[in-house]
Amino acid sequence: MNTPLLRFPGFKSPWKPKKISDLLKQVEVPVRVDANEKYREIGIRSHGKGVFHKDFVTGESLGEKRVFRVIPNTLVFNIVFAWEQALAIASESESGFIASHRFPMFAEKNDESYLPFMKELFLRPEGKSLLEIASPGGAGRNRTLGKQAFLDLKVVIPCREEQKKIALFLSAIDQRRNGLEKERDLVLEYKEGLVQCIYDQSLRFKDKDGNTYPAWKKKTLNEILFEHKLKSTNTEEVYSVSVHKGLINQIEHLGRSYSAADTRHYKLVKPGDIVYTKSPTGSFPFGIIKQSQIIKNVITSPLYGVFTPTSPELGYWLHAFFESSTHTSNHLKPIVQKGAKNTINITNTDFLSSSLLVPVSHTEQIKIAHVLSSLSQKAELLSKKIAALVSYKKSLTQKMFV
């Protein structure tokens, strides 16, 4: 039972149960705070998403707060959210930073452990369960990791050499995933910049003869969008609208359906239609505007606005333009009324009465949509590769750990 299904060649000894106190030791270097100096604290994100750096603060603002020097190459926990896998390995980038007593640091002890392996161990579902056991109490801030309870935990691990082999292999997968994520982020950043250049006319497309297309015109949305008011036939799939994924199957997005049993009053969304959600979401306080990229008819909330653009390509330009929270907020703020509890009050007529500068040449619309959609497709392909790597690593860890 203490032998994993998948091992590197040369390792045959069974894994052994050991207490954390035999593997890790807490290290502390108290900092004597000078009221006239400036300091930077670290934070630890949940779900193993790493360290983040807080802004500079004065020693005076720290007051009597107990703080410690961050020691590189230690395993650091946020004790308030350890049960949510708020842990990371401090790197040389954190040298010179400080942390409060809520961020205990642990170093390797007696060559019995390898920190990257220990981190991977606690990021597994079994590791999360152990951290929950050592974090008694209710939800949120009432669940605090007990230091002694943590040190008393027992884990089943191999020798340090095998730990290192496993951790380095998994790290290579993470590095590949990180590289793909950076590549995807650059593509999306480039697309965002391109949208801005197209909109402010610093970049213009030309026709086959090298001539610039006709000047863009400011039009009210009711000149380029038509509200067809079609309803569900009670057979279509229910879709939600996401900031990052656009229209997405509600069950896939939220884990279950939140729709009524009878959906005949839901709004029909055809391929290429524009959907305005009319609900605050994150950095979009006045709602989000998306074009349906689904190749079939779907239905969505009866509270949303659904409109057909004069051309699918112009609809895609609106979709790309309103991917920016700044563009969306600037456009909607003058026409939206905020109600009680942050609700949005705006009619479809009000929405369609707003104006926007748009390309009038259909050929130019096609060119713009082609360039921007090709970048979106590249980013989506990279996202699929990232998801495949995450799945691959998860499958491996199920076989490489006990």
C-alpha positions, 0 to 999 in steps of 0.5 A: 500500500506504500508503493505508488503505481508509477515510479522512476527506475532505480527506486524500489523501497516502500514509502514510509509514514513520517511526522511533519516534525521529522521532515520540517522545522520552523525558522524565524528571524524576528525583525526589530521594526524602525518607525522611520524605515519602509518595509514590504510584506508578502502574501500567499494566494490560496490554491497554490497560486504563489507569493504576492508582494504588498506595497511598501509600508512605514515602520510606524504603520506596523506599530506593535505588529510582530514581523519576521524576515522572509527566508528564501527556500522555505515553505510558507503557509498563510495559516488563515487559509492553509486549509485552502492550500495557501502555501508557497516556497519563498524564492530569492525574489522575497529576500528582504521582505517581511511577513507577520506571524500568520506566515510561518516558514519551514525549512528542510530537516535532517535531509529527510525532505525536499521542499518542492516535493512537500509543496506538491504533496500538500497541493494534492487533495489528500494534502488539502485534507490534512491541512483541513484536519490541522485547521479546526474551526468554522469557515474562513478566518475561523479556520486557523492552522495550528502549528503543533497540529501541523507538525503532528501530521503524518505523511507517507513519503519516499527517500529524499532522492526520490522526492527530488526526482518527482518534484523536478519532473513535475516542476518541468511540467509547471514551467511548460505550463507557465510558458504557455500562460505567458504566451497566451497573455502576450497574445491577449495583450497584443489583441487588446492593444490592436483593438485600441489602435483600430478604434483610435484610427492610428491603424487603418486597413486598406483595400486591395488597391491600397486605398483607405476605407471610408471614414468611420461614423458615429452611429446609435446602436439601434442603427446597427443592432436589431432586437428580434425578441425571439423566445425559447422553444423549451428545447434549447440549452441554457447558456450563461455569459462569462467575462472571459469565456463569453457565452458558455453552457450554464452547467459547464460554467456553474456546475449545474443548471439554475434555469426554470423548469419551463424556459419558454420565456427565456430569450433565444440567442442566434449565432452572432447575436450580441448579448448584454447581461445588465448585471455587475460582474467584477471589473464590469460594474455596468454589465458585459457585452458579448457576441455569441460564438456558439454555432447553434441557437441557445437561450439565456436569461430573460433579463438580458438584452439580445440583439442581431447586428447588421453583419456578424463581422460588425458584431465581432468588432463590438464584441472585441471592443467591449472586451475592455472593461474601460471601454464598456464602463465608459460607454454604459456609465452615462446611460445606466442608473444604479439601483438598490443593492447595486442593481442595474436599471436600463431598458433595451431602448436606452441601451440602443440609444447610445452611440459608438464610432464604427466602421461602415465598410463591410469589407473593412469589418471583415478584415478587422474581424478576421485579424482579431478573431485569429488572435482569439483562436490562437489564445484559445488554442494555448488555453487548451494546451494549458488545460491538457497539461494541468490534466496530465499533471493531475493524472500523473500525481495520482499515480506517483504519490500514495 
